[in-house]
Amino acid sequence: MNKKEERCPKCNANLTGEEIPDELKEHYAGTHWSKKIIIAPYIGADSVAFQCPYCKHQWKKEN
């Protein structure tokens, strides 16, 4: 299955994780996990930004 690579806008690290197991794919929009860290103002809130786990760079979520 083809996967779309996600990359950090600063350090260009590959943020695409392992393939989501077949039995879980129906619950997720993508085919692979993401290594991006989600930034939200509080638990349960919508995400507002992402962070690279390697270089710690943060960028705003595009709607």
mmCIF file as Biopython writes it, N, C-alpha, C and O atoms, coordinates in Angstrom:
data_model
#
loop_
_atom_site.group_PDB
_atom_site.id
_atom_site.type_symbol
_atom_site.label_atom_id
_atom_site.label_alt_id
_atom_site.label_comp_id
_atom_site.label_asym_id
_atom_site.label_entity_id
_atom_site.label_seq_id
_atom_site.pdbx_PDB_ins_code
_atom_site.Cartn_x
_atom_site.Cartn_y
_atom_site.Cartn_z
_atom_site.occupancy
_atom_site.B_iso_or_equiv
_atom_site.auth_seq_id
_atom_site.auth_asym_id
_atom_site.pdbx_PDB_model_num
ATOM 1   N N  . MET A ? 1  ? 0.843   -1.175 0.000  1.0 0.0 1  A 1 
ATOM 2   C CA . MET A ? 1  ? 0.000   0.000  0.000  1.0 0.0 1  A 1 
ATOM 3   C C  . MET A ? 1  ? 0.889   1.239  0.000  1.0 0.0 1  A 1 
ATOM 4   O O  . MET A ? 1  ? 1.875   1.291  0.735  1.0 0.0 1  A 1 
ATOM 5   N N  . ASN A ? 2  ? 0.558   2.219  -0.802 1.0 0.0 2  A 1 
ATOM 6   C CA . ASN A ? 2  ? 1.343   3.449  -0.869 1.0 0.0 2  A 1 
ATOM 7   C C  . ASN A ? 2  ? 1.069   4.305  0.353  1.0 0.0 2  A 1 
ATOM 8   O O  . ASN A ? 2  ? -0.070  4.409  0.808  1.0 0.0 2  A 1 
ATOM 9   N N  . LYS A ? 3  ? 2.111   4.911  0.875  1.0 0.0 3  A 1 
ATOM 10  C CA . LYS A ? 3  ? 1.944   5.795  2.012  1.0 0.0 3  A 1 
ATOM 11  C C  . LYS A ? 3  ? 2.473   7.167  1.663  1.0 0.0 3  A 1 
ATOM 12  O O  . LYS A ? 3  ? 3.477   7.303  0.964  1.0 0.0 3  A 1 
ATOM 13  N N  . LYS A ? 4  ? 1.788   8.185  2.158  1.0 0.0 4  A 1 
ATOM 14  C CA . LYS A ? 4  ? 2.223   9.557  1.959  1.0 0.0 4  A 1 
ATOM 15  C C  . LYS A ? 4  ? 3.151   9.906  3.112  1.0 0.0 4  A 1 
ATOM 16  O O  . LYS A ? 4  ? 2.751   9.837  4.275  1.0 0.0 4  A 1 
ATOM 17  N N  . GLU A ? 5  ? 4.378   10.276 2.801  1.0 0.0 5  A 1 
ATOM 18  C CA . GLU A ? 5  ? 5.332   10.624 3.847  1.0 0.0 5  A 1 
ATOM 19  C C  . GLU A ? 5  ? 5.034   12.000 4.414  1.0 0.0 5  A 1 
ATOM 20  O O  . GLU A ? 5  ? 4.772   12.949 3.674  1.0 0.0 5  A 1 
ATOM 21  N N  . GLU A ? 6  ? 5.077   12.098 5.733  1.0 0.0 6  A 1 
ATOM 22  C CA . GLU A ? 6  ? 4.992   13.373 6.423  1.0 0.0 6  A 1 
ATOM 23  C C  . GLU A ? 6  ? 6.408   13.746 6.821  1.0 0.0 6  A 1 
ATOM 24  O O  . GLU A ? 6  ? 7.173   12.887 7.260  1.0 0.0 6  A 1 
ATOM 25  N N  . ARG A ? 7  ? 6.768   15.014 6.676  1.0 0.0 7  A 1 
ATOM 26  C CA . ARG A ? 7  ? 8.121   15.457 7.010  1.0 0.0 7  A 1 
ATOM 27  C C  . ARG A ? 7  ? 8.046   16.712 7.878  1.0 0.0 7  A 1 
ATOM 28  O O  . ARG A ? 7  ? 7.142   17.533 7.728  1.0 0.0 7  A 1 
ATOM 29  N N  . CYS A ? 8  ? 9.004   16.844 8.779  1.0 0.0 8  A 1 
ATOM 30  C CA . CYS A ? 8  ? 9.107   18.041 9.609  1.0 0.0 8  A 1 
ATOM 31  C C  . CYS A ? 8  ? 9.499   19.212 8.707  1.0 0.0 8  A 1 
ATOM 32  O O  . CYS A ? 8  ? 10.424  19.090 7.904  1.0 0.0 8  A 1 
ATOM 33  N N  . PRO A ? 9  ? 8.800   20.349 8.833  1.0 0.0 9  A 1 
ATOM 34  C CA . PRO A ? 9  ? 9.145   21.499 7.989  1.0 0.0 9  A 1 
ATOM 35  C C  . PRO A ? 9  ? 10.511  22.122 8.313  1.0 0.0 9  A 1 
ATOM 36  O O  . PRO A ? 9  ? 11.044  22.885 7.508  1.0 0.0 9  A 1 
ATOM 37  N N  . LYS A ? 10 ? 11.078  21.802 9.483  1.0 0.0 10 A 1 
ATOM 38  C CA . LYS A ? 10 ? 12.377  22.378 9.847  1.0 0.0 10 A 1 
ATOM 39  C C  . LYS A ? 10 ? 13.532  21.415 9.569  1.0 0.0 10 A 1 
ATOM 40  O O  . LYS A ? 10 ? 14.453  21.755 8.827  1.0 0.0 10 A 1 
ATOM 41  N N  . CYS A ? 11 ? 13.494  20.217 10.158 1.0 0.0 11 A 1 
ATOM 42  C CA . CYS A ? 11 ? 14.644  19.299 10.041 1.0 0.0 11 A 1 
ATOM 43  C C  . CYS A ? 11 ? 14.443  18.228 8.959  1.0 0.0 11 A 1 
ATOM 44  O O  . CYS A ? 11 ? 15.359  17.451 8.688  1.0 0.0 11 A 1 
ATOM 45  N N  . ASN A ? 12 ? 13.273  18.180 8.348  1.0 0.0 12 A 1 
ATOM 46  C CA . ASN A ? 12 ? 12.946  17.259 7.263  1.0 0.0 12 A 1 
ATOM 47  C C  . ASN A ? 12 ? 12.919  15.786 7.698  1.0 0.0 12 A 1 
ATOM 48  O O  . ASN A ? 12 ? 13.001  14.894 6.854  1.0 0.0 12 A 1 
ATOM 49  N N  . ALA A ? 13 ? 12.806  15.529 9.004  1.0 0.0 13 A 1 
ATOM 50  C CA . ALA A ? 13 ? 12.710  14.151 9.495  1.0 0.0 13 A 1 
ATOM 51  C C  . ALA A ? 13 ? 11.419  13.510 8.998  1.0 0.0 13 A 1 
ATOM 52  O O  . ALA A ? 13 ? 10.390  14.176 8.882  1.0 0.0 13 A 1 
ATOM 53  N N  . ASN A ? 14 ? 11.481  12.233 8.711  1.0 0.0 14 A 1 
ATOM 54  C CA . ASN A ? 14 ? 10.297  11.489 8.281  1.0 0.0 14 A 1 
ATOM 55  C C  . ASN A ? 14 ? 9.420   11.248 9.507  1.0 0.0 14 A 1 
ATOM 56  O O  . ASN A ? 14 ? 9.858   10.619 10.470 1.0 0.0 14 A 1 
ATOM 57  N N  . LEU A ? 15 ? 8.187   11.743 9.473  1.0 0.0 15 A 1 
ATOM 58  C CA . LEU A ? 15 ? 7.255   11.618 10.592 1.0 0.0 15 A 1 
ATOM 59  C C  . LEU A ? 15 ? 6.196   10.553 10.349 1.0 0.0 15 A 1 
ATOM 60  O O  . LEU A ? 15 ? 5.245   10.441 11.122 1.0 0.0 15 A 1 
ATOM 61  N N  . THR A ? 16 ? 6.348   9.771  9.291  1.0 0.0 16 A 1 
ATOM 62  C CA . THR A ? 16 ? 5.408   8.703  8.990  1.0 0.0 16 A 1 
ATOM 63  C C  . THR A ? 16 ? 5.797   7.470  9.793  1.0 0.0 16 A 1 
ATOM 64  O O  . THR A ? 16 ? 6.931   6.998  9.720  1.0 0.0 16 A 1 
ATOM 65  N N  . GLY A ? 17 ? 4.841   6.957  10.560 1.0 0.0 17 A 1 
ATOM 66  C CA . GLY A ? 17 ? 5.102   5.793  11.399 1.0 0.0 17 A 1 
ATOM 67  C C  . GLY A ? 17 ? 4.771   4.488  10.701 1.0 0.0 17 A 1 
ATOM 68  O O  . GLY A ? 17 ? 4.645   4.426  9.478  1.0 0.0 17 A 1 
ATOM 69  N N  . GLU A ? 18 ? 4.634   3.447  11.511 1.0 0.0 18 A 1 
ATOM 70  C CA . GLU A ? 18 ? 4.313   2.111  11.014 1.0 0.0 18 A 1 
ATOM 71  C C  . GLU A ? 18 ? 2.888   2.063  10.454 1.0 0.0 18 A 1 
ATOM 72  O O  . GLU A ? 18 ? 2.071   2.941  10.734 1.0 0.0 18 A 1 
ATOM 73  N N  . GLU A ? 19 ? 2.607   1.046  9.677  1.0 0.0 19 A 1 
ATOM 74  C CA . GLU A ? 19 ? 1.274   0.860  9.114  1.0 0.0 19 A 1 
ATOM 75  C C  . GLU A ? 19 ? 0.291   0.519  10.227 1.0 0.0 19 A 1 
ATOM 76  O O  . GLU A ? 19 ? 0.605   -0.256 11.129 1.0 0.0 19 A 1 
ATOM 77  N N  . ILE A ? 20 ? -0.910  1.108  10.155 1.0 0.0 20 A 1 
ATOM 78  C CA . ILE A ? 20 ? -1.961  0.809  11.110 1.0 0.0 20 A 1 
ATOM 79  C C  . ILE A ? 20 ? -2.458  -0.610 10.837 1.0 0.0 20 A 1 
ATOM 80  O O  . ILE A ? 20 ? -2.721  -0.949 9.683  1.0 0.0 20 A 1 
ATOM 81  N N  . PRO A ? 21 ? -2.595  -1.452 11.872 1.0 0.0 21 A 1 
ATOM 82  C CA . PRO A ? 21 ? -3.069  -2.830 11.659 1.0 0.0 21 A 1 
ATOM 83  C C  . PRO A ? 21 ? -4.447  -2.852 10.986 1.0 0.0 21 A 1 
ATOM 84  O O  . PRO A ? 21 ? -5.288  -1.991 11.246 1.0 0.0 21 A 1 
ATOM 85  N N  . ASP A ? 22 ? -4.662  -3.830 10.132 1.0 0.0 22 A 1 
ATOM 86  C CA . ASP A ? 22 ? -5.909  -3.936 9.368  1.0 0.0 22 A 1 
ATOM 87  C C  . ASP A ? 22 ? -7.151  -3.862 10.251 1.0 0.0 22 A 1 
ATOM 88  O O  . ASP A ? 22 ? -8.143  -3.242 9.868  1.0 0.0 22 A 1 
ATOM 89  N N  . GLU A ? 23 ? -7.108  -4.487 11.430 1.0 0.0 23 A 1 
ATOM 90  C CA . GLU A ? 23 ? -8.289  -4.522 12.293 1.0 0.0 23 A 1 
ATOM 91  C C  . GLU A ? 23 ? -8.615  -3.166 12.915 1.0 0.0 23 A 1 
ATOM 92  O O  . GLU A ? 23 ? -9.686  -3.002 13.499 1.0 0.0 23 A 1 
ATOM 93  N N  . LEU A ? 24 ? -7.712  -2.191 12.802 1.0 0.0 24 A 1 
ATOM 94  C CA . LEU A ? 24 ? -7.941  -0.853 13.351 1.0 0.0 24 A 1 
ATOM 95  C C  . LEU A ? 24 ? -8.164  0.211  12.279 1.0 0.0 24 A 1 
ATOM 96  O O  . LEU A ? 24 ? -8.620  1.310  12.593 1.0 0.0 24 A 1 
ATOM 97  N N  . LYS A ? 25 ? -7.856  -0.093 11.032 1.0 0.0 25 A 1 
ATOM 98  C CA . LYS A ? 25 ? -7.910  0.915  9.962  1.0 0.0 25 A 1 
ATOM 99  C C  . LYS A ? 25 ? -9.273  1.568  9.804  1.0 0.0 25 A 1 
ATOM 100 O O  . LYS A ? 25 ? -9.352  2.735  9.421  1.0 0.0 25 A 1 
ATOM 101 N N  . GLU A ? 26 ? -10.345 0.845  10.090 1.0 0.0 26 A 1 
ATOM 102 C CA . GLU A ? 26 ? -11.686 1.415  9.916  1.0 0.0 26 A 1 
ATOM 103 C C  . GLU A ? 26 ? -11.928 2.587  10.874 1.0 0.0 26 A 1 
ATOM 104 O O  . GLU A ? 26 ? -12.834 3.390  10.648 1.0 0.0 26 A 1 
ATOM 105 N N  . HIS A ? 27 ? -11.133 2.689  11.934 1.0 0.0 27 A 1 
ATOM 106 C CA . HIS A ? 27 ? -11.299 3.745  12.933 1.0 0.0 27 A 1 
ATOM 107 C C  . HIS A ? 27 ? -10.444 4.981  12.661 1.0 0.0 27 A 1 
ATOM 108 O O  . HIS A ? 27 ? -10.566 5.985  13.363 1.0 0.0 27 A 1 
ATOM 109 N N  . TYR A ? 28 ? -9.592  4.917  11.663 1.0 0.0 28 A 1 
ATOM 110 C CA . TYR A ? 28 ? -8.654  6.004  11.366 1.0 0.0 28 A 1 
ATOM 111 C C  . TYR A ? 28 ? -8.753  6.420  9.904  1.0 0.0 28 A 1 
ATOM 112 O O  . TYR A ? 28 ? -9.116  5.617  9.045  1.0 0.0 28 A 1 
ATOM 113 N N  . ALA A ? 29 ? -8.426  7.684  9.629  1.0 0.0 29 A 1 
ATOM 114 C CA . ALA A ? 29 ? -8.514  8.217  8.272  1.0 0.0 29 A 1 
ATOM 115 C C  . ALA A ? 29 ? -7.338  7.791  7.404  1.0 0.0 29 A 1 
ATOM 116 O O  . ALA A ? 29 ? -7.484  7.674  6.188  1.0 0.0 29 A 1 
ATOM 117 N N  . GLY A ? 30 ? -6.186  7.560  8.001  1.0 0.0 30 A 1 
ATOM 118 C CA . GLY A ? 30 ? -4.984  7.236  7.236  1.0 0.0 30 A 1 
ATOM 119 C C  . GLY A ? 30 ? -4.666  5.756  7.237  1.0 0.0 30 A 1 
ATOM 120 O O  . GLY A ? 30 ? -5.445  4.935  7.721  1.0 0.0 30 A 1 
ATOM 121 N N  . THR A ? 31 ? -3.511  5.434  6.686  1.0 0.0 31 A 1 
ATOM 122 C CA . THR A ? 31 ? -3.056  4.046  6.625  1.0 0.0 31 A 1 
ATOM 123 C C  . THR A ? 31 ? -1.848  3.799  7.522  1.0 0.0 31 A 1 
ATOM 124 O O  . THR A ? 31 ? -1.486  2.650  7.776  1.0 0.0 31 A 1 
ATOM 125 N N  . HIS A ? 32 ? -1.212  4.896  8.012  1.0 0.0 32 A 1 
ATOM 126 C CA . HIS A ? 32 ? -0.016  4.774  8.848  1.0 0.0 32 A 1 
ATOM 127 C C  . HIS A ? 32 ? -0.131  5.691  10.062 1.0 0.0 32 A 1 
ATOM 128 O O  . HIS A ? 32 ? -0.773  6.740  10.010 1.0 0.0 32 A 1 
ATOM 129 N N  . TRP A ? 33 ? 0.507   5.271  11.157 1.0 0.0 33 A 1 
ATOM 130 C CA . TRP A ? 33 ? 0.574   6.119  12.335 1.0 0.0 33 A 1 
ATOM 131 C C  . TRP A ? 33 ? 1.430   7.332  12.009 1.0 0.0 33 A 1 
ATOM 132 O O  . TRP A ? 33 ? 2.172   7.330  11.026 1.0 0.0 33 A 1 
ATOM 133 N N  . SER A ? 34 ? 1.326   8.358  12.829 1.0 0.0 34 A 1 
ATOM 134 C CA . SER A ? 34 ? 2.155   9.551  12.671 1.0 0.0 34 A 1 
ATOM 135 C C  . SER A ? 34 ? 3.033   9.708  13.906 1.0 0.0 34 A 1 
ATOM 136 O O  . SER A ? 34 ? 2.617   9.381  15.017 1.0 0.0 34 A 1 
ATOM 137 N N  . LYS A ? 35 ? 4.236   10.205 13.709 1.0 0.0 35 A 1 
ATOM 138 C CA . LYS A ? 35 ? 5.150   10.456 14.822 1.0 0.0 35 A 1 
ATOM 139 C C  . LYS A ? 35 ? 5.017   11.889 15.341 1.0 0.0 35 A 1 
ATOM 140 O O  . LYS A ? 35 ? 5.652   12.246 16.333 1.0 0.0 35 A 1 
ATOM 141 N N  . LYS A ? 36 ? 4.192   12.718 14.675 1.0 0.0 36 A 1 
ATOM 142 C CA . LYS A ? 36 ? 3.991   14.098 15.114 1.0 0.0 36 A 1 
ATOM 143 C C  . LYS A ? 36 ? 3.384   14.119 16.507 1.0 0.0 36 A 1 
ATOM 144 O O  . LYS A ? 36 ? 2.554   13.273 16.841 1.0 0.0 36 A 1 
ATOM 145 N N  . ILE A ? 37 ? 3.794   15.082 17.318 1.0 0.0 37 A 1 
ATOM 146 C CA . ILE A ? 37 ? 3.203   15.309 18.628 1.0 0.0 37 A 1 
ATOM 147 C C  . ILE A ? 37 ? 2.114   16.361 18.437 1.0 0.0 37 A 1 
ATOM 148 O O  . ILE A ? 37 ? 2.358   17.416 17.850 1.0 0.0 37 A 1 
ATOM 149 N N  . ILE A ? 38 ? 0.928   16.074 18.927 1.0 0.0 38 A 1 
ATOM 150 C CA . ILE A ? 38 ? -0.201  16.993 18.791 1.0 0.0 38 A 1 
ATOM 151 C C  . ILE A ? 38 ? -0.192  17.970 19.963 1.0 0.0 38 A 1 
ATOM 152 O O  . ILE A ? 38 ? -0.051  17.566 21.117 1.0 0.0 38 A 1 
ATOM 153 N N  . ILE A ? 39 ? -0.344  19.258 19.656 1.0 0.0 39 A 1 
ATOM 154 C CA . ILE A ? 39 ? -0.413  20.306 20.668 1.0 0.0 39 A 1 
ATOM 155 C C  . ILE A ? 39 ? -1.862  20.780 20.749 1.0 0.0 39 A 1 
ATOM 156 O O  . ILE A ? 39 ? -2.448  21.175 19.740 1.0 0.0 39 A 1 
ATOM 157 N N  . ALA A ? 40 ? -2.440  20.740 21.953 1.0 0.0 40 A 1 
ATOM 158 C CA . ALA A ? 40 ? -3.812  21.195 22.187 1.0 0.0 40 A 1 
ATOM 159 C C  . ALA A ? 40 ? -3.831  22.027 23.467 1.0 0.0 40 A 1 
ATOM 160 O O  . ALA A ? 40 ? -3.007  21.807 24.354 1.0 0.0 40 A 1 
ATOM 161 N N  . PRO A ? 41 ? -4.760  22.983 23.577 1.0 0.0 41 A 1 
ATOM 162 C CA . PRO A ? 41 ? -4.774  23.844 24.760 1.0 0.0 41 A 1 
ATOM 163 C C  . PRO A ? 41 ? -5.147  23.102 26.054 1.0 0.0 41 A 1 
ATOM 164 O O  . PRO A ? 41 ? -4.748  23.518 27.142 1.0 0.0 41 A 1 
ATOM 165 N N  . TYR A ? 42 ? -5.895  22.025 25.941 1.0 0.0 42 A 1 
ATOM 166 C CA . TYR A ? 42 ? -6.238  21.204 27.103 1.0 0.0 42 A 1 
ATOM 167 C C  . TYR A ? 42 ? -6.663  19.824 26.617 1.0 0.0 42 A 1 
ATOM 168 O O  . TYR A ? 42 ? -6.965  19.648 25.436 1.0 0.0 42 A 1 
ATOM 169 N N  . ILE A ? 43 ? -6.689  18.847 27.514 1.0 0.0 43 A 1 
ATOM 170 C CA . ILE A ? 43 ? -7.037  17.470 27.154 1.0 0.0 43 A 1 
ATOM 171 C C  . ILE A ? 43 ? -8.446  17.435 26.589 1.0 0.0 43 A 1 
ATOM 172 O O  . ILE A ? 43 ? -9.380  17.977 27.179 1.0 0.0 43 A 1 
ATOM 173 N N  . GLY A ? 44 ? -8.585  16.796 25.449 1.0 0.0 44 A 1 
ATOM 174 C CA . GLY A ? 44 ? -9.884  16.683 24.788 1.0 0.0 44 A 1 
ATOM 175 C C  . GLY A ? 44 ? -10.180 17.792 23.793 1.0 0.0 44 A 1 
ATOM 176 O O  . GLY A ? 44 ? -11.159 17.711 23.051 1.0 0.0 44 A 1 
ATOM 177 N N  . ALA A ? 45 ? -9.355  18.820 23.766 1.0 0.0 45 A 1 
ATOM 178 C CA . ALA A ? 45 ? -9.549  19.927 22.828 1.0 0.0 45 A 1 
ATOM 179 C C  . ALA A ? 45 ? -9.023  19.552 21.453 1.0 0.0 45 A 1 
ATOM 180 O O  . ALA A ? 45 ? -8.210  18.638 21.317 1.0 0.0 45 A 1 
ATOM 181 N N  . ASP A ? 46 ? -9.489  20.257 20.443 1.0 0.0 46 A 1 
ATOM 182 C CA . ASP A ? 46 ? -8.956  20.071 19.095 1.0 0.0 46 A 1 
ATOM 183 C C  . ASP A ? 46 ? -7.492  20.515 19.056 1.0 0.0 46 A 1 
ATOM 184 O O  . ASP A ? 46 ? -7.084  21.428 19.774 1.0 0.0 46 A 1 
ATOM 185 N N  . SER A ? 47 ? -6.722  19.854 18.211 1.0 0.0 47 A 1 
ATOM 186 C CA . SER A ? 47 ? -5.315  20.222 18.093 1.0 0.0 47 A 1 
ATOM 187 C C  . SER A ? 47 ? -5.169  21.586 17.418 1.0 0.0 47 A 1 
ATOM 188 O O  . SER A ? 47 ? -5.950  21.940 16.534 1.0 0.0 47 A 1 
ATOM 189 N N  . VAL A ? 48 ? -4.162  22.341 17.845 1.0 0.0 48 A 1 
ATOM 190 C CA . VAL A ? 48 ? -3.905  23.660 17.265 1.0 0.0 48 A 1 
ATOM 191 C C  . VAL A ? 48 ? -2.545  23.729 16.589 1.0 0.0 48 A 1 
ATOM 192 O O  . VAL A ? 48 ? -2.284  24.622 15.784 1.0 0.0 48 A 1 
ATOM 193 N N  . ALA A ? 49 ? -1.672  22.765 16.929 1.0 0.0 49 A 1 
ATOM 194 C CA . ALA A ? 49 ? -0.319  22.759 16.362 1.0 0.0 49 A 1 
ATOM 195 C C  . ALA A ? 49 ? 0.265   21.353 16.469 1.0 0.0 49 A 1 
ATOM 196 O O  . ALA A ? 49 ? -0.313  20.456 17.083 1.0 0.0 49 A 1 
ATOM 197 N N  . PHE A ? 50 ? 1.440   21.197 15.844 1.0 0.0 50 A 1 
ATOM 198 C CA . PHE A ? 50 ? 2.174   19.933 15.899 1.0 0.0 50 A 1 
ATOM 199 C C  . PHE A ? 50 ? 3.600   20.214 16.328 1.0 0.0 50 A 1 
ATOM 200 O O  . PHE A ? 50 ? 4.089   21.338 16.212 1.0 0.0 50 A 1 
ATOM 201 N N  . GLN A ? 51 ? 4.271   19.166 16.832 1.0 0.0 51 A 1 
ATOM 202 C CA . GLN A ? 51 ? 5.676   19.285 17.218 1.0 0.0 51 A 1 
ATOM 203 C C  . GLN A ? 51 ? 6.435   18.090 16.686 1.0 0.0 51 A 1 
ATOM 204 O O  . GLN A ? 51 ? 5.945   16.962 16.727 1.0 0.0 51 A 1 
ATOM 205 N N  . CYS A ? 52 ? 7.630   18.339 16.187 1.0 0.0 52 A 1 
ATOM 206 C CA . CYS A ? 52 ? 8.506   17.269 15.726 1.0 0.0 52 A 1 
ATOM 207 C C  . CYS A ? 52 ? 9.148   16.615 16.949 1.0 0.0 52 A 1 
ATOM 208 O O  . CYS A ? 52 ? 9.682   17.323 17.803 1.0 0.0 52 A 1 
ATOM 209 N N  . PRO A ? 53 ? 9.110   15.285 17.057 1.0 0.0 53 A 1 
ATOM 210 C CA . PRO A ? 53 ? 9.716   14.624 18.208 1.0 0.0 53 A 1 
ATOM 211 C C  . PRO A ? 53 ? 11.251  14.628 18.174 1.0 0.0 53 A 1 
ATOM 212 O O  . PRO A ? 53 ? 11.893  14.298 19.171 1.0 0.0 53 A 1 
ATOM 213 N N  . TYR A ? 54 ? 11.828  14.995 17.048 1.0 0.0 54 A 1 
ATOM 214 C CA . TYR A ? 54 ? 13.286  14.977 16.896 1.0 0.0 54 A 1 
ATOM 215 C C  . TYR A ? 54 ? 13.924  16.335 17.189 1.0 0.0 54 A 1 
ATOM 216 O O  . TYR A ? 54 ? 14.839  16.424 18.008 1.0 0.0 54 A 1 
ATOM 217 N N  . CYS A ? 55 ? 13.453  17.386 16.530 1.0 0.0 55 A 1 
ATOM 218 C CA . CYS A ? 55 ? 14.067  18.706 16.703 1.0 0.0 55 A 1 
ATOM 219 C C  . CYS A ? 55 ? 13.240  19.645 17.583 1.0 0.0 55 A 1 
ATOM 220 O O  . CYS A ? 55 ? 13.681  20.751 17.896 1.0 0.0 55 A 1 
ATOM 221 N N  . LYS A ? 56 ? 12.037  19.204 17.983 1.0 0.0 56 A 1 
ATOM 222 C CA . LYS A ? 56 ? 11.123  19.958 18.862 1.0 0.0 56 A 1 
ATOM 223 C C  . LYS A ? 56 ? 10.511  21.193 18.204 1.0 0.0 56 A 1 
ATOM 224 O O  . LYS A ? 56 ? 9.875   21.999 18.883 1.0 0.0 56 A 1 
ATOM 225 N N  . HIS A ? 57 ? 10.692  21.354 16.894 1.0 0.0 57 A 1 
ATOM 226 C CA . HIS A ? 57 ? 10.080  22.469 16.165 1.0 0.0 57 A 1 
ATOM 227 C C  . HIS A ? 57 ? 8.560   22.331 16.212 1.0 0.0 57 A 1 
ATOM 228 O O  . HIS A ? 57 ? 8.033   21.226 16.079 1.0 0.0 57 A 1 
ATOM 229 N N  . GLN A ? 58 ? 7.855   23.442 16.401 1.0 0.0 58 A 1 
ATOM 230 C CA . GLN A ? 58 ? 6.396   23.443 16.403 1.0 0.0 58 A 1 
ATOM 231 C C  . GLN A ? 58 ? 5.886   24.257 15.224 1.0 0.0 58 A 1 
ATOM 232 O O  . GLN A ? 58 ? 6.489   25.258 14.837 1.0 0.0 58 A 1 
ATOM 233 N N  . TRP A ? 59 ? 4.757   23.812 14.653 1.0 0.0 59 A 1 
ATOM 234 C CA . TRP A ? 59 ? 4.117   24.545 13.570 1.0 0.0 59 A 1 
ATOM 235 C C  . TRP A ? 59 ? 2.618   24.449 13.732 1.0 0.0 59 A 1 
ATOM 236 O O  . TRP A ? 59 ? 2.092   23.472 14.265 1.0 0.0 59 A 1 
ATOM 237 N N  . LYS A ? 60 ? 1.927   25.501 13.254 1.0 0.0 60 A 1 
ATOM 238 C CA . LYS A ? 60 ? 0.473   25.582 13.393 1.0 0.0 60 A 1 
ATOM 239 C C  . LYS A ? 60 ? -0.210  24.576 12.485 1.0 0.0 60 A 1 
ATOM 240 O O  . LYS A ? 60 ? 0.257   24.291 11.382 1.0 0.0 60 A 1 
ATOM 241 N N  . LYS A ? 61 ? -1.318  24.047 12.965 1.0 0.0 61 A 1 
ATOM 242 C CA . LYS A ? 61 ? -2.137  23.128 12.181 1.0 0.0 61 A 1 
ATOM 243 C C  . LYS A ? 61 ? -2.863  23.931 11.114 1.0 0.0 61 A 1 
ATOM 244 O O  . LYS A ? 61 ? -3.435  24.984 11.394 1.0 0.0 61 A 1 
ATOM 245 N N  . GLU A ? 62 ? -2.832  23.425 9.898  1.0 0.0 62 A 1 
ATOM 246 C CA . GLU A ? 62 ? -3.564  24.066 8.812  1.0 0.0 62 A 1 
ATOM 247 C C  . GLU A ? 62 ? -4.954  23.455 8.758  1.0 0.0 62 A 1 
ATOM 248 O O  . GLU A ? 62 ? -5.092  22.232 8.727  1.0 0.0 62 A 1 
ATOM 249 N N  . ASN A ? 63 ? -5.970  24.278 8.747  1.0 0.0 63 A 1 
ATOM 250 C CA . ASN A ? 63 ? -7.354  23.774 8.731  1.0 0.0 63 A 1 
ATOM 251 C C  . ASN A ? 63 ? -7.750  23.262 7.410  1.0 0.0 63 A 1 
ATOM 252 O O  . ASN A ? 63 ? -8.880  22.806 7.238  1.0 0.0 63 A 1 
#
